[in-house]
Amino acid sequence: MFPLFQALYKETDTIKDQILSYEERLVLMDQIKSLDKDGHEYLYALIRNYQLEIDQGDFDELPYDPKVNKTGYKFEMKKLPDRLLIILKHFVDLHLKKLMEERARNNFFHDINKHENKSLESSI
């Protein structure tokens, strides 16, 4: 079992019957494009885990008939189960929030170092 998958599966249990609208799917696609490499790898792992654990898919088959390109796999949302889309949306929201927090923290420390360097230069 994949702990991240299990956690997201449980966290989305109360909204498991929700179906993403066309507009929500478009937003999700744009959000996925803005993920970092780790985010994309986790997405594939979540899709694969859903296929194996929930759909009981064949281990040797790629999940949900993706297109293979130079950078990896491209999935069509209409081929993914609704429950999986809810899980993916929840993950993307959490991951993007984490990325924003990391950027803010890095900018904060960068600004502090920049300020300290200016103080040192002015005192010399």
Order of alpha helices (4+ residues) and beta strands (2+ residues): alpha-alpha-alpha-beta-beta-alpha
